[in-house]
Structure formats: structure tokens, C-alpha cells
Amino acid sequence: MRRSLLLGLAAATLMAVHADEGPRAAIGEPPATSSTAINAITAQPYAIRRLVVLLQSQTTGGGVTAQSLAAIQSSLASTIAADVSYVGPHPSGGQIVELTQPVSLADAKRLVGLLRMRPDVIWAELDPSERETVATAAKRAETLANISNVAQLVVMLSNPETQLMSRANNQLAPVWDELLSQAAGVPLRVLRATVGGAWIVALPRSMG
């Protein structure tokens, strides 16, 4: 079993894709049986504050300046009907904005949906760091312990350039197959880009 090595891939975020069941999230998916830990987790509401947004002006040399910052904040706040403040650049290439008042996960996803409808927004998403709490980490570990027959992984590489390439639906160079295979200790092959700047990676065989 080399699953423990696979889970440590380059600060990767993983999702299991079952060969016979289709995609099934290994992050945030409730296991088949309940437990005290899961009950405690579900009892805690999410408190999401940060969103990551990439505007067209950032890809055409416009960047974020002191003069444009106030206008950006005002415009984004108007779109989602909530006050926001500018935090700073995100490693993915976008900009982090913070809600004045935290919202639930469902509301945060709704706000992201509103931002994605803007013609000047290339992409918008929740700040991944908001989701990585002790509770979600425990939930992930329990869920991973219960999955089997994994044929593919969804891998988020820590290299910001690879995340931008994924969002542009480009292809990674073959050298990434070699790097991932060396890190995992088994042959891996990058198949295609997927959502959130991640990549679908094929295992050499189905694993537990």
C-alpha cells in the first residue's frame, strides 16, 4: 500500500474516482457510517470569509493598484450585496477579498456563483485555506479510510503556474508524470485538467 505516499503529493488535495461508481469526493463526503467525530463536525457551522477572484484586468496588465482598489471593492460588494475588503494576491494569480461578516458554506458558494456571472471575472472560488480546519481534516481522514477501488486522483499541485494552466484547460508537460511518479513511488500519468486548478491523475491500477 502506497496510499500514504500518494496523499502527500506536492501539497495535493485529493479526490477519489471509483472505477465502478464514478466520481466521489474524498474531501467533505460523509462516510457510510456515522461517528461521534462526524456528528461533532456536522454540528459546527462553516464560517467562510475569504474568496479568491481573478479579473480580466489582471491578465491584461491592469493589475491591482491603489487607485483601482477602492473601485474593485465597491464593484464586487455591489455584485454580492455584501461588504468586502481587499486582503492581497493569492498564489494562484487571483486576488483575495474578505467578507466583513462570515457566511455559511452554502451562502459562500452562492456568492461565488454571483461573481462568476460577471463578464469581467475569469474565475472565482472559495479560498482553499478557509476549508482546511481541524474538523474538515478529521472528516477527510475518516472518509479516506473507508474508500476502496480508487482508479484516479484529483491532484492540486502547489506550483501556481500549473494551477493557471489547469484553469486555461492546457496540458502539462510529460515531465510532471515523472515527478509525480517519483514522489508517489508508483507510475502516475496526468490525464487532463479539472475544476479549481487541479488535475486528474491516473493510477497504474485500482487501489484501496
Backbone as a chain_set.jsonl record, in Angstrom:
{"seq": "MRRSLLLGLAAATLMAVHADEGPRAAIGEPPATSSTAINAITAQPYAIRRLVVLLQSQTTGGGVTAQSLAAIQSSLASTIAADVSYVGPHPSGGQIVELTQPVSLADAKRLVGLLRMRPDVIWAELDPSERETVATAAKRAETLANISNVAQLVVMLSNPETQLMSRANNQLAPVWDELLSQAAGVPLRVLRATVGGAWIVALPRSMG", "coords": {"N": [[0.845, -1.201, 0.0], [0.655, 2.113, -0.985], [-0.697, 4.338, -0.379], [-0.386, 6.285, 1.589], [1.87, 7.657, 0.764], [0.918, 8.73, -1.604], [-0.945, 10.549, -0.681], [0.578, 12.601, 0.184], [1.45, 14.082, -1.943], [3.09, 16.748, -3.225], [1.806, 18.925, -1.781], [-0.854, 18.234, -2.313], [-4.388, 18.204, -3.012], [-6.745, 15.759, -2.685], [-9.071, 13.711, -4.501], [-11.057, 10.872, -4.664], [-11.705, 8.765, -7.427], [-13.851, 6.416, -8.228], [-13.622, 3.354, -9.892], [-15.89, 1.894, -10.506], [-18.003, 3.405, -9.616], [-17.989, 6.025, -10.393], [-17.183, 9.599, -10.025], [-16.39, 10.515, -6.682], [-16.27, 12.425, -3.883], [-13.404, 12.642, -1.852], [-12.939, 14.464, -0.032], [-14.714, 16.027, 2.386], [-16.932, 14.353, 2.064], [-19.55, 12.53, 3.567], [-18.965, 9.562, 5.447], [-20.092, 6.116, 5.152], [-21.029, 5.22, 7.596], [-22.03, 6.722, 10.691], [-20.328, 8.665, 13.246], [-19.052, 9.693, 16.46], [-17.199, 11.699, 16.053], [-17.84, 12.65, 13.452], [-20.437, 13.535, 13.898], [-19.935, 15.65, 15.624], [-18.541, 17.305, 13.922], [-20.426, 17.972, 11.903], [-22.125, 19.44, 13.397], [-20.976, 21.859, 13.668], [-21.148, 25.003, 12.266], [-20.024, 26.288, 9.099], [-17.771, 29.007, 8.731], [-17.179, 31.054, 6.536], [-15.064, 33.429, 5.111], [-13.283, 34.394, 3.188], [-12.753, 34.944, -0.316], [-11.519, 34.123, -3.578], [-10.654, 35.87, -6.43], [-10.219, 36.313, -9.904], [-9.712, 38.859, -12.088], [-10.351, 40.131, -15.414], [-8.811, 42.36, -15.978], [-6.463, 41.886, -14.623], [-5.127, 40.059, -16.153], [-4.446, 41.369, -18.381], [-2.476, 43.125, -17.929], [-3.396, 45.048, -16.245], [-3.462, 44.811, -13.429], [-3.641, 45.251, -9.787], [-3.994, 48.309, -8.372], [-3.436, 51.081, -6.108], [-5.261, 53.047, -6.782], [-7.213, 51.676, -8.217], [-8.153, 49.88, -6.399], [-10.192, 50.663, -4.519], [-12.346, 50.967, -6.246], [-12.636, 48.362, -7.225], [-13.285, 46.943, -4.882], [-15.724, 48.178, -4.227], [-17.245, 47.529, -6.478], [-17.299, 44.679, -6.483], [-18.522, 44.266, -4.022], [-21.023, 45.339, -4.536], [-21.99, 43.514, -6.392], [-22.34, 41.114, -4.93], [-23.845, 41.978, -2.848], [-22.77, 42.512, -0.294], [-20.438, 43.674, 2.13], [-16.973, 43.956, 1.438], [-13.408, 43.544, 1.862], [-10.113, 44.231, 0.655], [-7.573, 41.782, 0.668], [-5.151, 40.725, -0.393], [-2.788, 39.466, -2.915], [-3.295, 36.18, -4.3], [-1.613, 32.982, -4.366], [-2.422, 31.602, -6.651], [-2.787, 33.451, -8.592], [-4.966, 35.092, -8.585], [-6.942, 37.499, -6.687], [-7.392, 38.003, -3.203], [-10.314, 38.543, -1.444], [-12.079, 39.683, 1.416], [-14.954, 38.957, 3.299], [-16.894, 41.145, 5.288], [-18.599, 40.138, 7.223], [-18.704, 36.784, 8.303], [-19.938, 33.932, 6.448], [-22.137, 31.108, 5.845], [-21.163, 27.924, 4.408], [-22.837, 27.25, 2.259], [-23.938, 29.763, 1.593], [-21.606, 31.103, 0.918], [-20.827, 29.727, -1.395], [-22.928, 30.491, -3.016], [-22.408, 33.23, -3.288], [-19.983, 33.118, -4.66], [-20.94, 32.054, -7.035], [-22.417, 34.24, -7.988], [-20.352, 36.062, -8.475], [-18.994, 34.738, -10.528], [-20.68, 35.133, -12.63], [-20.198, 37.629, -13.571], [-19.045, 39.485, -16.372], [-16.413, 40.377, -16.391], [-15.007, 38.748, -14.743], [-12.765, 36.167, -14.624], [-12.372, 33.786, -13.191], [-13.695, 32.592, -10.055], [-13.542, 31.591, -6.665], [-13.801, 29.776, -3.516], [-11.524, 30.603, -0.927], [-9.103, 28.218, -0.564], [-7.821, 27.787, 1.91], [-9.677, 28.398, 3.812], [-11.245, 26.199, 4.086], [-9.727, 24.256, 5.2], [-9.713, 23.095, 8.064], [-9.364, 21.878, 11.448], [-11.533, 20.237, 11.895], [-12.47, 19.582, 9.27], [-10.226, 18.296, 8.316], [-10.132, 16.023, 9.96], [-12.493, 14.829, 9.19], [-11.926, 14.301, 6.522], [-9.839, 12.416, 6.797], [-11.181, 10.25, 7.976], [-13.013, 9.609, 5.987], [-11.321, 8.91, 3.838], [-10.259, 6.601, 4.884], [-12.268, 4.819, 4.488], [-12.66, 4.37, 1.797], [-12.307, 2.579, -1.332], [-10.998, 0.756, -4.18], [-9.872, 2.73, -5.89], [-9.248, 4.48, -8.808], [-8.367, 6.801, -10.002], [-6.95, 10.041, -9.225], [-7.608, 13.326, -7.995], [-5.501, 15.93, -8.206], [-4.06, 18.684, -6.681], [-1.56, 20.728, -7.467], [1.151, 22.423, -5.856], [2.481, 24.321, -7.277], [1.932, 27.446, -8.608], [1.806, 28.065, -11.356], [1.031, 25.698, -12.634], [-1.564, 25.516, -11.727], [-2.793, 27.694, -12.955], [-2.521, 26.863, -15.596], [-4.184, 24.661, -15.591], [-6.695, 25.875, -15.18], [-6.894, 27.184, -17.577], [-7.304, 25.103, -19.205], [-5.129, 23.788, -20.347], [-2.37, 21.552, -21.244], [-0.198, 19.585, -19.192], [3.391, 19.293, -19.222], [5.164, 16.251, -20.126], [7.085, 15.781, -18.176], [5.947, 16.155, -15.71], [4.563, 13.82, -15.216], [6.675, 12.147, -14.593], [7.738, 13.411, -12.31], [5.603, 13.255, -10.45], [5.318, 10.482, -10.326], [7.773, 9.732, -9.225], [7.531, 10.928, -6.7], [5.379, 9.525, -5.635], [6.097, 6.876, -5.8], [4.993, 5.026, -7.453], [3.948, 4.37, -10.85], [2.5, 7.182, -12.342], [0.114, 9.094, -14.231], [-0.704, 12.097, -15.766], [-3.875, 12.984, -16.752], [-5.809, 14.985, -17.551], [-6.913, 18.448, -17.246], [-8.888, 19.731, -14.508], [-11.575, 21.0, -12.436], [-11.076, 23.977, -10.392], [-8.329, 24.423, -10.652], [-6.967, 22.043, -10.533], [-5.768, 18.647, -11.314], [-6.574, 15.652, -13.117], [-5.313, 12.572, -12.31], [-4.048, 9.468, -13.276], [-3.914, 6.289, -11.723], [-1.737, 3.396, -11.701], [-3.176, 1.085, -11.379], [-6.295, -0.02, -9.89], [-6.669, 0.922, -6.517], [-6.748, 0.443, -2.916]], "CA": [[0.0, 0.0, 0.0], [1.431, 3.347, -1.031], [-1.632, 5.448, -0.334], [0.132, 7.345, 2.445], [2.771, 8.467, -0.048], [0.128, 9.458, -2.579], [-1.651, 11.642, -0.027], [1.496, 13.698, 0.447], [1.961, 14.595, -3.203], [3.23, 18.172, -3.554], [0.715, 19.69, -1.162], [-2.004, 17.926, -3.159], [-5.715, 17.948, -2.489], [-7.103, 14.564, -3.419], [-10.439, 13.226, -4.597], [-11.074, 9.528, -5.211], [-12.621, 8.477, -8.516], [-14.025, 4.977, -8.179], [-13.725, 2.773, -11.225], [-17.227, 1.371, -10.761], [-19.029, 4.252, -9.031], [-17.876, 7.392, -10.857], [-16.524, 10.496, -9.08], [-16.903, 10.579, -5.317], [-15.313, 13.282, -3.191], [-12.757, 12.137, -0.652], [-12.878, 15.591, 0.889], [-16.022, 16.553, 2.729], [-18.031, 13.426, 1.837], [-19.838, 11.751, 4.762], [-18.776, 8.128, 5.308], [-21.319, 5.333, 5.18], [-21.494, 5.097, 8.968], [-21.796, 7.918, 11.474], [-19.469, 8.507, 14.404], [-19.075, 10.861, 17.334], [-16.4, 12.76, 15.429], [-18.584, 13.222, 12.341], [-21.56, 14.271, 14.465], [-19.407, 16.901, 16.159], [-18.161, 18.141, 12.785], [-21.602, 18.489, 11.227], [-22.81, 20.377, 14.289], [-20.271, 23.129, 13.627], [-21.39, 25.692, 11.005], [-18.866, 26.888, 8.45], [-17.672, 30.467, 8.833], [-16.342, 31.406, 5.396], [-14.874, 34.881, 4.985], [-12.427, 34.813, 2.069], [-12.979, 34.481, -1.673], [-10.425, 34.434, -4.497], [-11.228, 36.324, -7.695], [-9.292, 36.773, -10.948], [-10.384, 39.766, -13.015], [-9.717, 40.244, -16.725], [-7.826, 43.448, -15.956], [-5.214, 41.365, -14.096], [-4.463, 39.265, -17.185], [-4.104, 42.252, -19.496], [-1.503, 44.101, -17.463], [-4.024, 46.069, -15.436], [-3.04, 44.661, -12.046], [-4.378, 45.949, -8.737], [-3.272, 49.482, -7.902], [-4.123, 51.786, -5.033], [-6.373, 53.791, -7.358], [-8.279, 50.777, -8.653], [-8.571, 49.01, -5.3], [-11.482, 51.09, -3.983], [-13.367, 50.692, -7.255], [-12.821, 46.916, -7.266], [-14.014, 46.562, -3.681], [-17.094, 48.663, -4.34], [-17.928, 46.793, -7.536], [-17.537, 43.324, -6.027], [-19.502, 44.334, -2.932], [-22.327, 45.571, -5.151], [-22.413, 42.275, -7.06], [-22.758, 40.091, -3.974], [-24.646, 42.644, -1.811], [-22.091, 42.322, 0.998], [-19.205, 44.449, 2.237], [-15.732, 43.19, 1.334], [-12.149, 44.294, 1.935], [-9.036, 43.595, -0.103], [-6.567, 41.159, 1.53], [-3.871, 40.67, -1.095], [-2.737, 38.496, -4.013], [-3.308, 34.748, -3.983], [-0.596, 32.289, -5.173], [-2.99, 31.12, -7.909], [-2.807, 34.546, -9.546], [-6.103, 35.953, -8.322], [-6.882, 38.397, -5.551], [-8.196, 37.567, -2.069], [-11.179, 39.544, -0.817], [-12.634, 39.153, 2.661], [-16.266, 39.442, 3.686], [-16.913, 41.767, 6.609], [-19.274, 39.177, 8.081], [-18.583, 35.416, 7.789], [-21.187, 33.312, 5.988], [-22.11, 29.648, 5.791], [-20.584, 27.377, 3.179], [-23.832, 27.363, 1.187], [-24.013, 31.164, 1.186], [-20.341, 31.451, 0.26], [-20.893, 29.182, -2.754], [-23.872, 31.331, -3.759], [-21.704, 34.471, -3.616], [-19.022, 32.787, -5.719], [-21.729, 31.926, -8.264], [-22.73, 35.593, -8.458], [-19.124, 36.65, -9.024], [-18.666, 34.064, -11.788], [-21.582, 35.625, -13.682], [-19.704, 38.911, -14.079], [-18.266, 39.297, -17.602], [-15.001, 40.716, -16.196], [-14.405, 37.779, -13.826], [-12.311, 34.959, -15.311], [-12.813, 32.731, -12.283], [-13.852, 32.942, -8.644], [-13.666, 30.379, -5.856], [-13.535, 29.947, -2.096], [-10.115, 30.475, -0.552], [-8.942, 26.852, -0.047], [-7.383, 27.748, 3.304], [-10.855, 28.519, 4.662], [-11.872, 24.886, 4.246], [-8.798, 23.326, 5.854], [-9.771, 23.238, 9.508], [-9.161, 20.614, 12.158], [-12.721, 19.406, 11.702], [-12.511, 19.036, 7.928], [-9.106, 17.359, 8.189], [-10.545, 14.782, 10.604], [-13.53, 14.238, 8.339], [-11.24, 13.77, 5.339], [-9.096, 11.215, 7.169], [-12.115, 9.14, 8.192], [-13.58, 9.233, 4.707], [-10.288, 8.216, 3.078], [-10.069, 5.266, 5.451], [-13.385, 3.967, 4.105], [-12.802, 4.225, 0.355], [-11.551, 1.499, -1.956], [-11.122, 0.663, -5.63], [-9.576, 4.052, -6.436], [-8.562, 4.376, -10.091], [-7.802, 8.097, -10.358], [-6.872, 11.044, -8.171], [-7.607, 14.739, -8.365], [-4.306, 16.451, -7.55], [-3.802, 20.129, -6.76], [-0.134, 20.962, -7.296], [1.441, 23.682, -5.165], [3.054, 25.256, -8.245], [0.852, 28.31, -9.115], [1.729, 28.031, -12.823], [0.249, 24.533, -13.036], [-2.966, 25.802, -11.43], [-3.26, 28.57, -14.025], [-2.616, 26.042, -16.804], [-5.398, 23.846, -15.459], [-7.866, 26.722, -15.394], [-6.927, 27.505, -19.003], [-7.517, 23.818, -19.882], [-3.931, 23.403, -21.079], [-1.786, 20.257, -20.911], [1.099, 19.613, -18.521], [4.486, 18.623, -19.906], [5.357, 14.87, -19.649], [7.978, 15.725, -17.015], [5.132, 16.08, -14.498], [4.304, 12.394, -14.962], [7.867, 11.605, -13.94], [7.864, 13.987, -10.968], [4.57, 12.681, -9.599], [5.625, 9.068, -10.148], [8.879, 9.644, -8.273], [7.039, 11.283, -5.371], [4.443, 8.514, -5.144], [6.689, 5.548, -5.789], [4.281, 4.196, -8.422], [3.763, 5.131, -12.088], [1.311, 8.024, -12.418], [0.001, 9.788, -15.522], [-1.664, 13.2, -15.754], [-4.814, 12.798, -17.853], [-6.422, 16.22, -18.048], [-7.226, 19.467, -16.243], [-10.226, 19.671, -13.94], [-12.007, 22.239, -11.795], [-10.324, 24.509, -9.259], [-6.885, 24.447, -10.871], [-6.403, 20.724, -10.234], [-5.518, 17.738, -12.439], [-6.938, 14.239, -12.988], [-4.105, 11.749, -12.422], [-4.407, 8.05, -13.32], [-3.081, 5.316, -11.021], [-1.42, 2.275, -12.586], [-4.233, 0.09, -11.16], [-7.186, 0.369, -8.819], [-6.051, 0.729, -5.208], [-7.617, 0.639, -1.755]], "C": [[0.882, 1.254, 0.0], [0.51, 4.557, -0.932], [-1.112, 6.602, 0.517], [1.098, 8.24, 1.69], [1.989, 9.322, -1.027], [-0.547, 10.673, -1.953], [-0.739, 12.836, 0.229], [2.021, 14.368, -0.799], [1.919, 16.118, -3.277], [2.087, 19.035, -3.056], [-0.596, 19.476, -1.903], [-3.286, 17.839, -2.351], [-6.303, 16.829, -3.332], [-8.596, 14.313, -3.42], [-10.38, 11.844, -5.233], [-12.064, 9.455, -6.351], [-12.727, 6.966, -8.602], [-14.272, 4.435, -9.583], [-15.153, 2.331, -11.522], [-18.335, 2.281, -10.261], [-18.997, 5.681, -9.561], [-17.242, 8.263, -9.796], [-17.208, 10.484, -7.721], [-15.881, 11.324, -4.486], [-14.749, 12.603, -1.977], [-12.606, 13.244, 0.362], [-14.292, 16.06, 1.142], [-17.173, 15.615, 2.493], [-18.293, 12.625, 3.101], [-19.576, 10.284, 4.52], [-20.1, 7.407, 5.451], [-21.893, 5.235, 6.577], [-21.16, 6.357, 9.737], [-20.888, 7.604, 12.646], [-19.579, 9.762, 15.247], [-18.327, 12.028, 16.699], [-17.172, 13.44, 14.32], [-19.764, 14.027, 12.852], [-21.103, 15.623, 15.003], [-19.062, 17.859, 15.032], [-19.388, 18.782, 12.155], [-22.352, 19.486, 12.092], [-22.184, 21.765, 14.247], [-20.521, 23.823, 12.288], [-20.089, 26.238, 10.419], [-18.906, 28.406, 8.641], [-16.693, 30.926, 7.764], [-16.264, 32.928, 5.276], [-14.167, 35.261, 3.685], [-12.798, 34.137, 0.751], [-11.776, 34.881, -2.521], [-11.02, 34.732, -5.87], [-10.109, 36.737, -8.647], [-10.088, 37.589, -11.95], [-9.63, 39.839, -14.332], [-8.63, 41.3, -16.738], [-6.473, 42.966, -15.454], [-4.438, 40.592, -15.146], [-4.06, 40.106, -18.385], [-3.182, 43.375, -19.058], [-2.088, 45.171, -16.579], [-3.617, 46.017, -13.98], [-3.943, 45.389, -11.065], [-3.516, 47.089, -8.228], [-4.074, 50.139, -6.786], [-5.349, 52.518, -5.557], [-7.533, 52.891, -7.731], [-8.852, 49.947, -7.527], [-9.953, 49.367, -4.775], [-12.611, 50.767, -4.953], [-13.674, 49.195, -7.328], [-13.647, 46.45, -6.07], [-15.48, 46.953, -3.791], [-17.891, 47.855, -5.352], [-18.259, 45.369, -7.101], [-18.594, 43.294, -4.927], [-20.908, 44.537, -3.485], [-22.867, 44.297, -5.788], [-22.992, 41.275, -6.069], [-23.595, 40.664, -2.823], [-24.08, 42.383, -0.42], [-20.797, 43.124, 0.986], [-17.988, 43.532, 2.184], [-14.545, 44.123, 1.5], [-11.091, 43.512, 1.182], [-7.969, 43.07, 0.849], [-5.197, 41.17, 0.86], [-3.908, 39.641, -2.205], [-2.734, 37.066, -3.5], [-2.273, 34.055, -4.862], [-1.116, 31.804, -6.528], [-3.011, 32.198, -8.982], [-3.965, 35.496, -9.354], [-5.877, 36.859, -7.125], [-7.829, 37.901, -4.459], [-9.005, 38.749, -1.556], [-11.845, 38.893, 0.385], [-13.977, 39.799, 2.963], [-16.193, 40.055, 5.084], [-17.552, 40.836, 7.636], [-19.125, 37.776, 7.5], [-19.942, 34.855, 7.407], [-21.036, 31.799, 5.997], [-21.503, 29.19, 4.47], [-21.555, 27.523, 2.015], [-23.929, 28.798, 0.684], [-22.749, 31.596, 0.458], [-20.329, 30.943, -1.181], [-21.849, 30.006, -3.618], [-23.199, 32.642, -4.183], [-20.686, 34.25, -4.725], [-19.749, 32.667, -7.056], [-22.09, 33.279, -8.849], [-21.511, 36.248, -9.099], [-18.782, 36.036, -10.38], [-19.539, 34.527, -12.941], [-21.131, 36.963, -14.246], [-18.854, 38.691, -15.333], [-16.776, 39.595, -17.43], [-14.304, 39.785, -15.215], [-14.05, 36.509, -14.598], [-12.651, 33.728, -14.486], [-12.895, 33.272, -10.863], [-14.062, 31.646, -7.88], [-13.472, 30.729, -4.384], [-12.042, 29.845, -1.861], [-9.929, 29.089, 0.066], [-8.55, 26.788, 1.422], [-8.557, 27.853, 4.271], [-11.461, 27.157, 4.974], [-11.007, 23.932, 5.048], [-8.753, 23.6, 7.35], [-9.505, 21.884, 10.149], [-10.327, 19.669, 11.904], [-12.746, 18.782, 10.314], [-11.367, 18.059, 7.691], [-9.464, 16.012, 8.808], [-11.582, 14.062, 9.756], [-12.916, 13.614, 7.098], [-10.541, 12.45, 5.664], [-10.037, 10.025, 7.351], [-12.716, 8.659, 6.878], [-12.575, 8.448, 3.865], [-10.08, 6.794, 3.579], [-11.14, 4.295, 4.98], [-13.528, 3.763, 2.6], [-11.931, 3.097, -0.175], [-11.754, 1.573, -3.468], [-10.927, 2.027, -6.295], [-8.757, 3.905, -7.708], [-7.865, 5.667, -10.498], [-7.786, 9.003, -9.133], [-7.079, 12.417, -8.785], [-6.506, 15.394, -7.543], [-4.192, 17.959, -7.775], [-2.324, 20.353, -6.458], [0.098, 22.327, -6.649], [2.045, 24.729, -6.094], [1.945, 26.12, -8.847], [0.698, 28.257, -10.628], [0.895, 26.857, -13.303], [-1.241, 24.753, -12.766], [-3.568, 26.707, -12.501], [-3.427, 27.793, -15.328], [-3.87, 25.18, -16.762], [-6.638, 24.668, -15.749], [-8.005, 27.136, -16.854], [-7.128, 26.255, -19.853], [-6.345, 23.45, -20.792], [-3.454, 22.021, -20.645], [-0.457, 20.45, -20.181], [2.137, 18.875, -19.354], [4.671, 17.213, -19.321], [6.246, 14.771, -18.415], [7.181, 15.637, -15.717], [4.722, 14.644, -14.185], [5.466, 11.787, -14.183], [7.983, 12.108, -12.505], [6.847, 13.381, -10.001], [4.839, 11.204, -9.315], [6.755, 8.868, -9.143], [8.409, 9.932, -6.854], [6.167, 10.19, -4.778], [5.064, 7.133, -5.03], [5.965, 4.547, -6.683], [4.096, 5.024, -9.69], [2.437, 5.889, -12.083], [1.31, 8.752, -13.759], [-1.073, 10.86, -15.417], [-2.564, 13.066, -16.978], [-5.325, 14.117, -18.425], [-6.611, 17.202, -16.894], [-8.634, 19.251, -15.713], [-10.5, 20.952, -13.168], [-11.06, 22.676, -10.682], [-8.829, 24.543, -9.424], [-6.194, 23.125, -10.621], [-6.266, 19.885, -11.509], [-6.014, 16.333, -12.109], [-5.696, 13.416, -13.267], [-4.504, 10.276, -12.323], [-3.396, 7.219, -12.529], [-2.783, 4.144, -11.967], [-2.454, 1.142, -12.488], [-5.135, 0.59, -10.041], [-6.564, 0.006, -7.486], [-7.075, 0.973, -4.11], [-7.055, 1.722, -0.85]], "O": [[1.737, 1.43, 0.868], [0.872, 5.66, -1.341], [-1.365, 7.766, 0.206], [1.151, 9.445, 1.937], [2.329, 10.48, -1.266], [-0.707, 11.704, -2.606], [-1.213, 13.948, 0.463], [2.962, 15.158, -0.716], [0.845, 16.71, -3.378], [1.478, 19.783, -3.821], [-1.363, 20.418, -2.101], [-3.284, 17.46, -1.18], [-6.355, 16.935, -4.558], [-9.3, 14.656, -2.47], [-9.71, 11.669, -6.25], [-13.154, 10.022, -6.261], [-11.773, 6.304, -9.012], [-15.042, 5.005, -10.356], [-15.586, 2.386, -12.673], [-19.509, 1.967, -10.459], [-19.874, 6.478, -9.226], [-16.801, 7.752, -8.767], [-18.435, 10.448, -7.622], [-14.732, 10.892, -4.393], [-15.487, 12.051, -1.16], [-12.191, 12.999, 1.495], [-14.996, 16.45, 0.209], [-18.319, 16.016, 2.696], [-17.349, 12.079, 3.672], [-19.94, 9.784, 3.456], [-21.109, 8.006, 5.825], [-23.111, 5.173, 6.742], [-20.138, 6.995, 9.482], [-20.692, 6.443, 13.004], [-20.13, 10.772, 14.808], [-18.75, 13.181, 16.787], [-17.175, 14.668, 14.233], [-20.07, 15.088, 12.309], [-21.804, 16.624, 14.853], [-19.257, 19.069, 15.152], [-19.403, 19.986, 11.898], [-23.131, 20.291, 11.581], [-22.775, 22.733, 14.725], [-20.137, 23.279, 11.252], [-19.171, 26.603, 11.153], [-19.982, 29.0, 8.703], [-15.518, 31.16, 8.048], [-17.281, 33.619, 5.335], [-14.421, 36.333, 3.136], [-13.108, 32.947, 0.699], [-11.094, 35.861, -2.219], [-11.796, 33.94, -6.405], [-9.168, 37.425, -8.25], [-11.017, 37.086, -12.582], [-8.417, 39.634, -14.372], [-7.629, 41.149, -17.438], [-5.443, 43.546, -15.799], [-3.217, 40.477, -15.049], [-3.404, 39.611, -19.302], [-3.1, 44.424, -19.697], [-1.388, 46.105, -16.19], [-3.442, 47.06, -13.349], [-4.893, 46.063, -11.463], [-2.424, 46.859, -7.708], [-5.234, 49.801, -6.55], [-6.364, 52.607, -4.866], [-8.695, 53.271, -7.588], [-9.927, 49.364, -7.674], [-10.797, 48.488, -4.601], [-13.694, 50.347, -4.544], [-14.832, 48.803, -7.476], [-14.585, 45.668, -6.218], [-16.37, 46.158, -3.487], [-19.058, 47.533, -5.127], [-19.375, 44.898, -7.324], [-19.452, 42.412, -4.9], [-21.871, 43.975, -2.965], [-24.068, 44.032, -5.73], [-24.021, 40.655, -6.34], [-24.006, 39.926, -1.927], [-24.819, 42.073, 0.514], [-20.14, 43.239, -0.049], [-17.971, 42.468, 2.803], [-14.656, 45.334, 1.304], [-11.16, 42.287, 1.081], [-7.506, 43.795, 1.73], [-4.204, 41.573, 1.466], [-4.939, 39.005, -2.426], [-2.237, 36.78, -2.411], [-2.059, 34.481, -5.997], [-0.33, 31.615, -7.457], [-3.229, 31.898, -10.156], [-3.955, 36.599, -9.901], [-4.762, 36.971, -6.614], [-8.931, 37.436, -4.748], [-8.461, 39.815, -1.27], [-12.138, 37.698, 0.372], [-14.126, 41.019, 2.895], [-15.503, 39.532, 5.959], [-17.101, 40.756, 8.779], [-19.391, 37.583, 6.314], [-20.968, 35.245, 7.965], [-19.93, 31.278, 6.141], [-21.351, 29.977, 3.535], [-21.15, 27.879, 0.909], [-23.995, 29.026, -0.524], [-22.809, 32.362, -0.503], [-19.874, 31.645, -2.085], [-21.607, 30.197, -4.81], [-23.396, 33.108, -5.305], [-20.538, 35.082, -5.619], [-19.246, 33.117, -8.085], [-22.074, 33.454, -10.068], [-21.62, 36.905, -10.135], [-18.328, 36.74, -11.282], [-19.183, 34.337, -14.104], [-21.625, 37.391, -15.289], [-18.018, 37.788, -15.348], [-15.958, 39.128, -18.222], [-13.138, 39.999, -14.883], [-14.928, 35.853, -15.159], [-13.158, 32.74, -15.017], [-12.258, 34.266, -10.517], [-14.684, 30.713, -8.386], [-13.038, 31.831, -4.046], [-11.362, 29.07, -2.535], [-10.522, 28.798, 1.105], [-8.909, 25.835, 2.114], [-8.446, 27.441, 5.426], [-12.114, 26.981, 6.003], [-11.494, 22.908, 5.526], [-7.841, 24.269, 7.835], [-9.43, 20.866, 9.461], [-10.143, 18.465, 11.722], [-13.013, 17.588, 10.179], [-11.523, 17.094, 6.942], [-9.135, 14.968, 8.245], [-11.552, 12.839, 9.621], [-13.324, 12.535, 6.668], [-10.637, 11.485, 4.905], [-9.721, 8.914, 6.925], [-12.908, 7.461, 6.672], [-12.929, 7.442, 3.25], [-9.765, 5.892, 2.803], [-10.953, 3.081, 5.059], [-14.432, 3.05, 2.165], [-10.945, 2.709, 0.452], [-12.571, 2.347, -3.965], [-11.714, 2.428, -7.152], [-7.696, 3.281, -7.699], [-6.89, 5.641, -11.249], [-8.494, 8.776, -8.152], [-6.761, 12.641, -9.954], [-6.574, 15.409, -6.314], [-4.225, 18.438, -8.908], [-1.889, 20.186, -5.318], [-0.666, 23.267, -6.869], [2.114, 25.905, -5.734], [1.081, 25.584, -9.542], [-0.414, 28.387, -11.14], [0.135, 26.987, -14.262], [-2.086, 24.235, -13.496], [-4.713, 26.516, -12.91], [-4.369, 28.039, -16.08], [-4.537, 24.992, -17.779], [-7.53, 24.225, -16.473], [-9.112, 27.409, -17.319], [-7.124, 26.332, -21.082], [-6.535, 22.877, -21.865], [-4.064, 21.393, -19.779], [0.313, 21.354, -20.503], [1.809, 17.95, -20.097], [4.37, 16.995, -18.147], [6.175, 13.784, -17.682], [7.678, 15.105, -14.724], [4.551, 14.289, -13.019], [5.269, 11.018, -13.242], [8.286, 11.339, -11.593], [7.188, 13.037, -8.87], [4.617, 10.73, -8.201], [6.709, 7.958, -8.315], [8.833, 9.266, -5.909], [6.201, 9.946, -3.572], [4.601, 6.308, -4.243], [6.283, 3.358, -6.673], [4.087, 6.254, -9.623], [1.38, 5.303, -11.848], [2.363, 8.996, -14.348], [-2.208, 10.58, -15.031], [-2.078, 13.037, -18.109], [-5.278, 14.338, -19.635], [-6.487, 16.84, -15.724], [-9.474, 18.657, -16.389], [-9.715, 21.897, -13.248], [-10.339, 21.862, -10.106], [-8.109, 24.679, -8.434], [-4.97, 23.077, -10.506], [-6.591, 20.328, -12.61], [-5.894, 15.874, -10.973], [-5.089, 13.54, -14.331], [-5.213, 9.882, -11.397], [-2.187, 7.415, -12.645], [-3.515, 3.933, -12.934], [-2.585, 0.337, -13.41], [-4.776, 1.523, -9.323], [-6.001, -1.078, -7.329], [-8.11, 1.606, -4.321], [-7.648, 2.032, 0.183]]}, "num_chains": 1, "name": "protein.A"}
